[in-house]
């Protein structure tokens, strides 16, 4: 079968690609587009390591067909920092040692950003349930939850 | 937006004392931006894809394999079977580190028999993943299906199907591959002196390490020389395994460590690398292989399921007089259960005069066991610490006071051999007793929810072993350090802290790299809680030699004796009679003059390190039980651990929290479930239930520092101990909540409901 042609936007830049009908967005991001920051941990939507945003909505890119990216705006971990200026979440994760091996970190950061975009003052309970779709085997989540809440606090204070 | 991390100050530090500081890890920015390259993130021009055909049967003789149809499929470039893998005859052991090549060659590719559902029987390399998968379906394997056995108790029965004809135990065909025994004193006599003796049987299911990164590699063989990119807990292990299994000499294999996305022991072994190497050699193309999550669950090592019996005797005053334990561990298809950890660590926290501890390594038809964080120790501790809880209850003693009364300390002789040097177990108990967590009353039972508190302790040997490091001073006074250990949880950060402090410079002037097998000397696995311990030793020696050279250079410039030079806070200073006579020469100044004054400055050290002393921890756990749904939630958790010295407290706490979380999963929700055909029924994260964020509370971690006298910075291992106590801590807490004891894991909702039956839980009835 002929490949499908898809026109989309990735991290604010126009992007075109060809894909097979059954290819997932994750396959295309990691393969032809070379955006390997999104990770495959399960390919079944259970681990969240491939989390991206699609028109602002948090999505497991392994569960979305690449062809569905047509006309959409995709955000990936590669677009979180502005050049070498890290996003406050990225900085806080480093300062608070909220990652160990780092394989889940891109997905966790995308999910956390998506939370803070919606809710600048989440409770611990809200952080824990929002991030429940992102498996981390190294940290026990303690430092991740703390880093997200600290970032939210810093960002609220910066706005003030 | 914030300033780049590399420009941000750490407080107002000027003293360059970095050991114990929460510095930003050198590899941090790469890991939070998605740039760090893990095993599956590398590609090569001309690269093709490898796939493995796996046995659907848990036990089957392989009569023949016909690959001809697969070979003819357009796009297929190579097909391999066991014939392409170097054979190690079954009757002669060839040890490579912790693995026996007899088992490894049969584990990466089934030889005479398929020994578990998921066992590789052939592999294909093709131009696309899809074609490789198609080709696997065209391979015809003629299986003679055999009776199988998975459960460890079943596998030990006299009439159990036998996996290996050559295996004999006490003269008879058996699935028992080995026995380990530790004896101290006379247990018969000990139990005779006891006022109370409690003996219980415990069962646990296999659990997986659960790293999020799939096993993956890319191997290119060209002109008989191989380059292997993969993530593992040791690139030197990968090189040696590939050499043994392919027949290439080690100098023709360069193993490059990718960033590793978690291992917990499960990546101390190879699965794909030798197959990709052999496929690449056969096809002449670089070959990439990536497991699916299902393959990871079915075919990479979980830890052992277990069947244990523990008996402990104590006097009325709480003195433990004898302990006996039998730990039967499921090895899976090929021998190698961590019986040493179970039998050796179970009673190690206690000073007991009479101990008899036995471990059995039992093969069965599931994937071969791989190391998992403190291998075996959680199984031993689960049984021992639950029985201790019953002893405390029977004697009406506080469970921490019972432990304190019997605590191992300096001079205690342990059943597995050593006499303990200065250790910090007592300190963990005292800290737990004095902690607000232990003093805070549990919530009152409300809405039918019940609350309980449990305690447990644990021990791990820790490990030294071979490590290499090179420290080089650059022309501008910055520093490059190369070690041979994959950084699995922040070890680059601790290396930077140590080197920066010794040299007296800002830690950001120190780059820490992980060398591949062609640029740094042999270094053993990242595992056993050895990396910060051992790499600190070689890094310290190298840095001290560099400082020696720097002092010599300064002495030469000043025309004084090198002994009359001191190194302090980043500069050579004249000392003794010469003090104050010359302006200090900084590292940067000396580096700039290095080539003119005798050449480049650097030093390498290679050691087989010793002196890693054991580590102890005590955990407190509060649970909430919903008796209607059978759901147990951990609502408060605090770990107390003697770490010797915390080089980077953030990553030390991270180890403590991560281990506790894995232990909680082991206790409450994780298990391998097999169907009636002997196939794993839950090979995915939806059904193999690891803790998610909303399952856990904050995991408080209290670092206790009783320095290891045998280490330059006082380090003990950190990473393994935290997974040892949680199984029993959770079980004891559930007992406290329900008044019922559970003797098998996981304590999942169906089991809790079954145990509760129609009876109202004791506490609820009392309330």
Interface residues (C-beta under 8 A of the other chain):
Chain A: X30 X35 X36 X37 X38 X39 X40 X41 X42 X43 X44 X46 X47 X49 X76 X77 X78 X80 X81 X82 X84 X85 X86 X87 X88 X90 X91 X93 X94 X95 X96 X97 X99 X100 X101 X102 X103 X104 X105 X106 X109 X124 X127 X128 X129 X131 X132 X133 X134 X135 X136 X137 X138 X139 X140 X141 X142 X143 X144 X145 X146
Chain B: X1 X2 X3 X4 X5 X8 X22 X24 X25 X27 X28 X29 X31 X32 X33 X34 X35 X36 X37 X38 X40 X41 X209 X210 X211 X212 X213 X214 X259 X260 X261 X262 X263 X264 X290 X292 X293 X488 X489 X490 X648 X650 X651 X653 X654 X655 X657 X658 X659 X660 X661 X662 X684 X685 X686 X690 X691 X692 X693 X694 X695 X696 X698 X699
